Amino acid sequence: MSEVAEMYQGMKDHKKRLRAKYGVACPECVRLLPKANPTILLPQQRCRIHGYRDSRPELTDQQYSDA
Ligand SMILES: [Zn+2]
């Protein structure tokens, strides 16, 4: 794998870990689209379907790098 591809892969893995650790399902997705996979939201992230915004404070650098 090239260096750039490796870096990209690392970023993707980190995103995945962030989502696994801090992500919550959009409550509107769960309520309105119970059969679909809900959008997973990180703090302050907005659901593209519903415009619902997660109200938790943004992740700190510490939390970010802990994932
Ligand atoms: Zn949603």
PDB file of the backbone (N, CA, C, O) and the ligand in Angstrom, with CONECT records:
HET     ZN  A 101       1
ATOM      1  N   MET A   1       0.832  -1.196   0.000  1.00  0.00           N
ATOM      2  CA  MET A   1       0.000   0.000   0.000  1.00  0.00           C
ATOM      3  C   MET A   1       0.873   1.254   0.000  1.00  0.00           C
ATOM      4  O   MET A   1       1.908   1.286   0.666  1.00  0.00           O
ATOM      5  N   SER A   2       0.477   2.259  -0.720  1.00  0.00           N
ATOM      6  CA  SER A   2       1.244   3.493  -0.720  1.00  0.00           C
ATOM      7  C   SER A   2       1.045   4.231   0.602  1.00  0.00           C
ATOM      8  O   SER A   2       0.123   3.938   1.363  1.00  0.00           O
ATOM      9  N   GLU A   3       1.925   5.187   0.853  1.00  0.00           N
ATOM     10  CA  GLU A   3       1.822   5.916   2.123  1.00  0.00           C
ATOM     11  C   GLU A   3       0.496   6.672   2.240  1.00  0.00           C
ATOM     12  O   GLU A   3      -0.146   6.695   3.290  1.00  0.00           O
ATOM     13  N   VAL A   4       0.120   7.282   1.129  1.00  0.00           N
ATOM     14  CA  VAL A   4      -1.128   8.055   1.156  1.00  0.00           C
ATOM     15  C   VAL A   4      -2.313   7.138   1.446  1.00  0.00           C
ATOM     16  O   VAL A   4      -3.189   7.478   2.242  1.00  0.00           O
ATOM     17  N   ALA A   5      -2.337   6.001   0.811  1.00  0.00           N
ATOM     18  CA  ALA A   5      -3.429   5.068   1.031  1.00  0.00           C
ATOM     19  C   ALA A   5      -3.432   4.577   2.474  1.00  0.00           C
ATOM     20  O   ALA A   5      -4.492   4.390   3.072  1.00  0.00           O
ATOM     21  N   GLU A   6      -2.254   4.373   3.022  1.00  0.00           N
ATOM     22  CA  GLU A   6      -2.170   3.922   4.404  1.00  0.00           C
ATOM     23  C   GLU A   6      -2.700   4.980   5.364  1.00  0.00           C
ATOM     24  O   GLU A   6      -3.407   4.672   6.324  1.00  0.00           O
ATOM     25  N   MET A   7      -2.351   6.216   5.091  1.00  0.00           N
ATOM     26  CA  MET A   7      -2.810   7.305   5.926  1.00  0.00           C
ATOM     27  C   MET A   7      -4.333   7.403   5.854  1.00  0.00           C
ATOM     28  O   MET A   7      -5.015   7.587   6.863  1.00  0.00           O
ATOM     29  N   TYR A   8      -4.833   7.278   4.653  1.00  0.00           N
ATOM     30  CA  TYR A   8      -6.270   7.352   4.442  1.00  0.00           C
ATOM     31  C   TYR A   8      -6.965   6.223   5.190  1.00  0.00           C
ATOM     32  O   TYR A   8      -7.995   6.437   5.829  1.00  0.00           O
ATOM     33  N   GLN A   9      -6.410   5.037   5.111  1.00  0.00           N
ATOM     34  CA  GLN A   9      -6.976   3.891   5.800  1.00  0.00           C
ATOM     35  C   GLN A   9      -6.970   4.142   7.313  1.00  0.00           C
ATOM     36  O   GLN A   9      -7.936   3.822   8.006  1.00  0.00           O
ATOM     37  N   GLY A  10      -5.891   4.707   7.809  1.00  0.00           N
ATOM     38  CA  GLY A  10      -5.802   4.997   9.232  1.00  0.00           C
ATOM     39  C   GLY A  10      -6.869   5.978   9.669  1.00  0.00           C
ATOM     40  O   GLY A  10      -7.452   5.828  10.743  1.00  0.00           O
ATOM     41  N   MET A  11      -7.127   6.979   8.849  1.00  0.00           N
ATOM     42  CA  MET A  11      -8.157   7.961   9.168  1.00  0.00           C
ATOM     43  C   MET A  11      -9.527   7.291   9.197  1.00  0.00           C
ATOM     44  O   MET A  11     -10.356   7.577  10.061  1.00  0.00           O
ATOM     45  N   LYS A  12      -9.745   6.407   8.248  1.00  0.00           N
ATOM     46  CA  LYS A  12     -11.029   5.721   8.201  1.00  0.00           C
ATOM     47  C   LYS A  12     -11.219   4.843   9.427  1.00  0.00           C
ATOM     48  O   LYS A  12     -12.308   4.789   9.998  1.00  0.00           O
ATOM     49  N   ASP A  13     -10.160   4.159   9.828  1.00  0.00           N
ATOM     50  CA  ASP A  13     -10.248   3.316  11.018  1.00  0.00           C
ATOM     51  C   ASP A  13     -10.527   4.153  12.254  1.00  0.00           C
ATOM     52  O   ASP A  13     -11.299   3.757  13.127  1.00  0.00           O
ATOM     53  N   HIS A  14      -9.890   5.311  12.316  1.00  0.00           N
ATOM     54  CA  HIS A  14     -10.103   6.176  13.465  1.00  0.00           C
ATOM     55  C   HIS A  14     -11.546   6.664  13.519  1.00  0.00           C
ATOM     56  O   HIS A  14     -12.166   6.687  14.582  1.00  0.00           O
ATOM     57  N   LYS A  15     -12.064   7.046  12.380  1.00  0.00           N
ATOM     58  CA  LYS A  15     -13.471   7.465  12.288  1.00  0.00           C
ATOM     59  C   LYS A  15     -14.394   6.367  12.778  1.00  0.00           C
ATOM     60  O   LYS A  15     -15.359   6.609  13.503  1.00  0.00           O
ATOM     61  N   LYS A  16     -14.070   5.151  12.361  1.00  0.00           N
ATOM     62  CA  LYS A  16     -14.888   4.015  12.754  1.00  0.00           C
ATOM     63  C   LYS A  16     -14.861   3.843  14.268  1.00  0.00           C
ATOM     64  O   LYS A  16     -15.885   3.585  14.899  1.00  0.00           O
ATOM     65  N   ARG A  17     -13.668   3.991  14.835  1.00  0.00           N
ATOM     66  CA  ARG A  17     -13.553   3.839  16.290  1.00  0.00           C
ATOM     67  C   ARG A  17     -14.267   4.975  17.009  1.00  0.00           C
ATOM     68  O   ARG A  17     -14.898   4.759  18.044  1.00  0.00           O
ATOM     69  N   LEU A  18     -14.172   6.175  16.470  1.00  0.00           N
ATOM     70  CA  LEU A  18     -14.890   7.304  17.066  1.00  0.00           C
ATOM     71  C   LEU A  18     -16.386   7.021  17.093  1.00  0.00           C
ATOM     72  O   LEU A  18     -17.060   7.256  18.096  1.00  0.00           O
ATOM     73  N   ARG A  19     -16.883   6.520  15.992  1.00  0.00           N
ATOM     74  CA  ARG A  19     -18.314   6.253  15.900  1.00  0.00           C
ATOM     75  C   ARG A  19     -18.726   5.154  16.860  1.00  0.00           C
ATOM     76  O   ARG A  19     -19.782   5.226  17.489  1.00  0.00           O
ATOM     77  N   ALA A  20     -17.872   4.121  16.968  1.00  0.00           N
ATOM     78  CA  ALA A  20     -18.201   3.009  17.857  1.00  0.00           C
ATOM     79  C   ALA A  20     -18.221   3.482  19.306  1.00  0.00           C
ATOM     80  O   ALA A  20     -19.012   2.999  20.116  1.00  0.00           O
ATOM     81  N   LYS A  21     -17.350   4.425  19.621  1.00  0.00           N
ATOM     82  CA  LYS A  21     -17.209   4.842  21.009  1.00  0.00           C
ATOM     83  C   LYS A  21     -18.177   5.968  21.387  1.00  0.00           C
ATOM     84  O   LYS A  21     -18.759   5.946  22.471  1.00  0.00           O
ATOM     85  N   TYR A  22     -18.347   6.932  20.512  1.00  0.00           N
ATOM     86  CA  TYR A  22     -19.126   8.120  20.880  1.00  0.00           C
ATOM     87  C   TYR A  22     -20.394   8.300  20.065  1.00  0.00           C
ATOM     88  O   TYR A  22     -21.206   9.176  20.362  1.00  0.00           O
ATOM     89  N   GLY A  23     -20.571   7.477  19.040  1.00  0.00           N
ATOM     90  CA  GLY A  23     -21.727   7.677  18.170  1.00  0.00           C
ATOM     91  C   GLY A  23     -23.030   7.223  18.814  1.00  0.00           C
ATOM     92  O   GLY A  23     -23.057   6.232  19.544  1.00  0.00           O
ATOM     93  N   VAL A  24     -24.102   7.945  18.544  1.00  0.00           N
ATOM     94  CA  VAL A  24     -25.434   7.514  18.950  1.00  0.00           C
ATOM     95  C   VAL A  24     -26.334   7.558  17.717  1.00  0.00           C
ATOM     96  O   VAL A  24     -26.121   8.365  16.811  1.00  0.00           O
ATOM     97  N   ALA A  25     -27.332   6.691  17.690  1.00  0.00           N
ATOM     98  CA  ALA A  25     -28.264   6.677  16.570  1.00  0.00           C
ATOM     99  C   ALA A  25     -29.129   7.925  16.617  1.00  0.00           C
ATOM    100  O   ALA A  25     -29.575   8.339  17.687  1.00  0.00           O
ATOM    101  N   CYS A  26     -29.366   8.521  15.462  1.00  0.00           N
ATOM    102  CA  CYS A  26     -30.263   9.672  15.385  1.00  0.00           C
ATOM    103  C   CYS A  26     -31.649   9.250  15.868  1.00  0.00           C
ATOM    104  O   CYS A  26     -32.228   8.321  15.304  1.00  0.00           O
ATOM    105  N   PRO A  27     -32.201   9.903  16.898  1.00  0.00           N
ATOM    106  CA  PRO A  27     -33.512   9.488  17.430  1.00  0.00           C
ATOM    107  C   PRO A  27     -34.633   9.642  16.418  1.00  0.00           C
ATOM    108  O   PRO A  27     -35.620   8.907  16.462  1.00  0.00           O
ATOM    109  N   GLU A  28     -34.485  10.591  15.509  1.00  0.00           N
ATOM    110  CA  GLU A  28     -35.506  10.762  14.466  1.00  0.00           C
ATOM    111  C   GLU A  28     -35.462   9.605  13.484  1.00  0.00           C
ATOM    112  O   GLU A  28     -36.505   9.135  13.028  1.00  0.00           O
ATOM    113  N   CYS A  29     -34.272   9.147  13.160  1.00  0.00           N
ATOM    114  CA  CYS A  29     -34.151   7.973  12.287  1.00  0.00           C
ATOM    115  C   CYS A  29     -34.820   6.772  12.943  1.00  0.00           C
ATOM    116  O   CYS A  29     -35.552   6.024  12.296  1.00  0.00           O
ATOM    117  N   VAL A  30     -34.559   6.598  14.241  1.00  0.00           N
ATOM    118  CA  VAL A  30     -35.108   5.451  14.953  1.00  0.00           C
ATOM    119  C   VAL A  30     -36.639   5.539  14.993  1.00  0.00           C
ATOM    120  O   VAL A  30     -37.338   4.538  14.841  1.00  0.00           O
ATOM    121  N   ARG A  31     -37.141   6.770  15.204  1.00  0.00           N
ATOM    122  CA  ARG A  31     -38.577   6.959  15.339  1.00  0.00           C
ATOM    123  C   ARG A  31     -39.299   6.866  13.987  1.00  0.00           C
ATOM    124  O   ARG A  31     -40.354   6.242  13.878  1.00  0.00           O
ATOM    125  N   LEU A  32     -38.714   7.494  12.966  1.00  0.00           N
ATOM    126  CA  LEU A  32     -39.420   7.607  11.695  1.00  0.00           C
ATOM    127  C   LEU A  32     -39.064   6.504  10.704  1.00  0.00           C
ATOM    128  O   LEU A  32     -39.875   6.130   9.857  1.00  0.00           O
ATOM    129  N   LEU A  33     -37.858   5.995  10.816  1.00  0.00           N
ATOM    130  CA  LEU A  33     -37.412   4.972   9.876  1.00  0.00           C
ATOM    131  C   LEU A  33     -36.889   3.753  10.630  1.00  0.00           C
ATOM    132  O   LEU A  33     -35.717   3.397  10.512  1.00  0.00           O
ATOM    133  N   PRO A  34     -37.772   3.114  11.408  1.00  0.00           N
ATOM    134  CA  PRO A  34     -37.291   2.036  12.285  1.00  0.00           C
ATOM    135  C   PRO A  34     -36.677   0.877  11.519  1.00  0.00           C
ATOM    136  O   PRO A  34     -35.903   0.103  12.081  1.00  0.00           O
ATOM    137  N   LYS A  35     -37.014   0.750  10.244  1.00  0.00           N
ATOM    138  CA  LYS A  35     -36.477  -0.387   9.489  1.00  0.00           C
ATOM    139  C   LYS A  35     -35.147  -0.074   8.825  1.00  0.00           C
ATOM    140  O   LYS A  35     -34.408  -0.980   8.441  1.00  0.00           O
ATOM    141  N   ALA A  36     -34.853   1.189   8.695  1.00  0.00           N
ATOM    142  CA  ALA A  36     -33.594   1.571   8.058  1.00  0.00           C
ATOM    143  C   ALA A  36     -32.487   1.652   9.106  1.00  0.00           C
ATOM    144  O   ALA A  36     -32.755   1.754  10.303  1.00  0.00           O
ATOM    145  N   ASN A  37     -31.266   1.606   8.647  1.00  0.00           N
ATOM    146  CA  ASN A  37     -30.164   1.821   9.570  1.00  0.00           C
ATOM    147  C   ASN A  37     -30.144   3.283   9.967  1.00  0.00           C
ATOM    148  O   ASN A  37     -30.103   4.162   9.107  1.00  0.00           O
ATOM    149  N   PRO A  38     -30.173   3.550  11.269  1.00  0.00           N
ATOM    150  CA  PRO A  38     -30.162   4.963  11.676  1.00  0.00           C
ATOM    151  C   PRO A  38     -28.819   5.615  11.374  1.00  0.00           C
ATOM    152  O   PRO A  38     -27.785   4.948  11.340  1.00  0.00           O
ATOM    153  N   THR A  39     -28.846   6.903  11.159  1.00  0.00           N
ATOM    154  CA  THR A  39     -27.617   7.657  11.023  1.00  0.00           C
ATOM    155  C   THR A  39     -26.917   7.676  12.377  1.00  0.00           C
ATOM    156  O   THR A  39     -27.549   7.922  13.404  1.00  0.00           O
ATOM    157  N   ILE A  40     -25.630   7.419  12.377  1.00  0.00           N
ATOM    158  CA  ILE A  40     -24.872   7.473  13.622  1.00  0.00           C
ATOM    159  C   ILE A  40     -24.260   8.865  13.748  1.00  0.00           C
ATOM    160  O   ILE A  40     -23.523   9.326  12.876  1.00  0.00           O
ATOM    161  N   LEU A  41     -24.586   9.512  14.850  1.00  0.00           N
ATOM    162  CA  LEU A  41     -24.151  10.890  15.034  1.00  0.00           C
ATOM    163  C   LEU A  41     -23.091  10.992  16.115  1.00  0.00           C
ATOM    164  O   LEU A  41     -23.207  10.393  17.184  1.00  0.00           O
ATOM    165  N   LEU A  42     -22.075  11.749  15.821  1.00  0.00           N
ATOM    166  CA  LEU A  42     -21.099  12.130  16.831  1.00  0.00           C
ATOM    167  C   LEU A  42     -21.571  13.445  17.444  1.00  0.00           C
ATOM    168  O   LEU A  42     -22.426  14.117  16.866  1.00  0.00           O
ATOM    169  N   PRO A  43     -21.030  13.826  18.606  1.00  0.00           N
ATOM    170  CA  PRO A  43     -21.443  15.086  19.204  1.00  0.00           C
ATOM    171  C   PRO A  43     -21.407  16.235  18.201  1.00  0.00           C
ATOM    172  O   PRO A  43     -20.438  16.404  17.460  1.00  0.00           O
ATOM    173  N   GLN A  44     -22.474  17.014  18.194  1.00  0.00           N
ATOM    174  CA  GLN A  44     -22.610  18.196  17.334  1.00  0.00           C
ATOM    175  C   GLN A  44     -22.773  17.858  15.856  1.00  0.00           C
ATOM    176  O   GLN A  44     -22.808  18.755  15.015  1.00  0.00           O
ATOM    177  N   GLN A  45     -22.872  16.599  15.544  1.00  0.00           N
ATOM    178  CA  GLN A  45     -23.067  16.237  14.146  1.00  0.00           C
ATOM    179  C   GLN A  45     -24.557  16.282  13.819  1.00  0.00           C
ATOM    180  O   GLN A  45     -25.400  16.040  14.682  1.00  0.00           O
ATOM    181  N   ARG A  46     -24.868  16.593  12.573  1.00  0.00           N
ATOM    182  CA  ARG A  46     -26.247  16.742  12.153  1.00  0.00           C
ATOM    183  C   ARG A  46     -26.635  15.579  11.234  1.00  0.00           C
ATOM    184  O   ARG A  46     -25.873  15.173  10.356  1.00  0.00           O
ATOM    185  N   CYS A  47     -27.851  15.055  11.466  1.00  0.00           N
ATOM    186  CA  CYS A  47     -28.366  14.010  10.588  1.00  0.00           C
ATOM    187  C   CYS A  47     -28.753  14.640   9.263  1.00  0.00           C
ATOM    188  O   CYS A  47     -29.508  15.611   9.225  1.00  0.00           O
ATOM    189  N   ARG A  48     -28.236  14.087   8.183  1.00  0.00           N
ATOM    190  CA  ARG A  48     -28.499  14.681   6.867  1.00  0.00           C
ATOM    191  C   ARG A  48     -29.934  14.495   6.437  1.00  0.00           C
ATOM    192  O   ARG A  48     -30.444  15.252   5.612  1.00  0.00           O
ATOM    193  N   ILE A  49     -30.590  13.494   6.990  1.00  0.00           N
ATOM    194  CA  ILE A  49     -31.968  13.242   6.584  1.00  0.00           C
ATOM    195  C   ILE A  49     -32.923  14.154   7.347  1.00  0.00           C
ATOM    196  O   ILE A  49     -33.841  14.726   6.761  1.00  0.00           O
ATOM    197  N   HIS A  50     -32.709  14.289   8.637  1.00  0.00           N
ATOM    198  CA  HIS A  50     -33.684  14.992   9.479  1.00  0.00           C
ATOM    199  C   HIS A  50     -33.234  16.362   9.942  1.00  0.00           C
ATOM    200  O   HIS A  50     -34.044  17.141  10.445  1.00  0.00           O
ATOM    201  N   GLY A  51     -31.987  16.662   9.786  1.00  0.00           N
ATOM    202  CA  GLY A  51     -31.518  17.935  10.300  1.00  0.00           C
ATOM    203  C   GLY A  51     -31.414  17.926  11.816  1.00  0.00           C
ATOM    204  O   GLY A  51     -31.167  18.961  12.435  1.00  0.00           O
ATOM    205  N   TYR A  52     -31.605  16.741  12.419  1.00  0.00           N
ATOM    206  CA  TYR A  52     -31.464  16.655  13.867  1.00  0.00           C
ATOM    207  C   TYR A  52     -29.998  16.801  14.236  1.00  0.00           C
ATOM    208  O   TYR A  52     -29.120  16.192  13.625  1.00  0.00           O
ATOM    209  N   ARG A  53     -29.755  17.620  15.248  1.00  0.00           N
ATOM    210  CA  ARG A  53     -28.377  17.842  15.638  1.00  0.00           C
ATOM    211  C   ARG A  53     -28.109  17.293  17.030  1.00  0.00           C
ATOM    212  O   ARG A  53     -28.831  17.592  17.981  1.00  0.00           O
ATOM    213  N   ASP A  54     -27.077  16.500  17.132  1.00  0.00           N
ATOM    214  CA  ASP A  54     -26.718  15.946  18.430  1.00  0.00           C
ATOM    215  C   ASP A  54     -26.283  17.082  19.345  1.00  0.00           C
ATOM    216  O   ASP A  54     -25.455  17.911  18.967  1.00  0.00           O
ATOM    217  N   SER A  55     -26.848  17.119  20.558  1.00  0.00           N
ATOM    218  CA  SER A  55     -26.643  18.289  21.411  1.00  0.00           C
ATOM    219  C   SER A  55     -25.489  18.137  22.391  1.00  0.00           C
ATOM    220  O   SER A  55     -25.225  19.042  23.182  1.00  0.00           O
ATOM    221  N   ARG A  56     -24.804  17.005  22.346  1.00  0.00           N
ATOM    222  CA  ARG A  56     -23.676  16.865  23.272  1.00  0.00           C
ATOM    223  C   ARG A  56     -22.560  17.816  22.863  1.00  0.00           C
ATOM    224  O   ARG A  56     -22.429  18.158  21.688  1.00  0.00           O
ATOM    225  N   PRO A  57     -21.764  18.238  23.826  1.00  0.00           N
ATOM    226  CA  PRO A  57     -20.650  19.115  23.458  1.00  0.00           C
ATOM    227  C   PRO A  57     -19.667  18.383  22.557  1.00  0.00           C
ATOM    228  O   PRO A  57     -19.568  17.157  22.593  1.00  0.00           O
ATOM    229  N   GLU A  58     -18.958  19.133  21.768  1.00  0.00           N
ATOM    230  CA  GLU A  58     -18.004  18.517  20.853  1.00  0.00           C
ATOM    231  C   GLU A  58     -16.957  17.716  21.602  1.00  0.00           C
ATOM    232  O   GLU A  58     -16.643  18.004  22.757  1.00  0.00           O
ATOM    233  N   LEU A  59     -16.423  16.715  20.938  1.00  0.00           N
ATOM    234  CA  LEU A  59     -15.388  15.902  21.566  1.00  0.00           C
ATOM    235  C   LEU A  59     -14.166  16.760  21.871  1.00  0.00           C
ATOM    236  O   LEU A  59     -13.776  17.627  21.089  1.00  0.00           O
ATOM    237  N   THR A  60     -13.587  16.495  23.011  1.00  0.00           N
ATOM    238  CA  THR A  60     -12.329  17.168  23.318  1.00  0.00           C
ATOM    239  C   THR A  60     -11.211  16.464  22.539  1.00  0.00           C
ATOM    240  O   THR A  60     -11.384  15.353  22.039  1.00  0.00           O
ATOM    241  N   ASP A  61     -10.084  17.129  22.452  1.00  0.00           N
ATOM    242  CA  ASP A  61      -8.941  16.511  21.773  1.00  0.00           C
ATOM    243  C   ASP A  61      -8.577  15.196  22.443  1.00  0.00           C
ATOM    244  O   ASP A  61      -8.177  14.230  21.795  1.00  0.00           O
ATOM    245  N   GLN A  62      -8.730  15.191  23.786  1.00  0.00           N
ATOM    246  CA  GLN A  62      -8.404  13.985  24.537  1.00  0.00           C
ATOM    247  C   GLN A  62      -9.324  12.843  24.116  1.00  0.00           C
ATOM    248  O   GLN A  62      -8.860  11.747  23.804  1.00  0.00           O
ATOM    249  N   GLN A  63     -10.632  13.106  24.108  1.00  0.00           N
ATOM    250  CA  GLN A  63     -11.589  12.080  23.704  1.00  0.00           C
ATOM    251  C   GLN A  63     -11.324  11.638  22.279  1.00  0.00           C
ATOM    252  O   GLN A  63     -11.408  10.456  21.945  1.00  0.00           O
ATOM    253  N   TYR A  64     -11.006  12.608  21.458  1.00  0.00           N
ATOM    254  CA  TYR A  64     -10.760  12.341  20.044  1.00  0.00           C
ATOM    255  C   TYR A  64      -9.593  11.379  19.866  1.00  0.00           C
ATOM    256  O   TYR A  64      -9.662  10.431  19.083  1.00  0.00           O
ATOM    257  N   SER A  65      -8.531  11.639  20.600  1.00  0.00           N
ATOM    258  CA  SER A  65      -7.353  10.796  20.405  1.00  0.00           C
ATOM    259  C   SER A  65      -7.444   9.492  21.205  1.00  0.00           C
ATOM    260  O   SER A  65      -6.684   8.556  20.958  1.00  0.00           O
ATOM    261  N   ASP A  66      -8.379   9.435  22.166  1.00  0.00           N
ATOM    262  CA  ASP A  66      -8.577   8.194  22.925  1.00  0.00           C
ATOM    263  C   ASP A  66      -9.208   7.091  22.086  1.00  0.00           C
ATOM    264  O   ASP A  66      -9.008   5.908  22.361  1.00  0.00           O
ATOM    265  N   ALA A  67      -9.951   7.465  21.089  1.00  0.00           N
ATOM    266  CA  ALA A  67     -10.711   6.477  20.306  1.00  0.00           C
ATOM    267  C   ALA A  67      -9.787   5.595  19.484  1.00  0.00           C
ATOM    268  O   ALA A  67     -10.255   4.710  18.767  1.00  0.00           O
TER     269      ALA A  67
HETATM  270 ZN    ZN A 101     -32.043  11.023  11.286  1.00  0.00          ZN2+
END
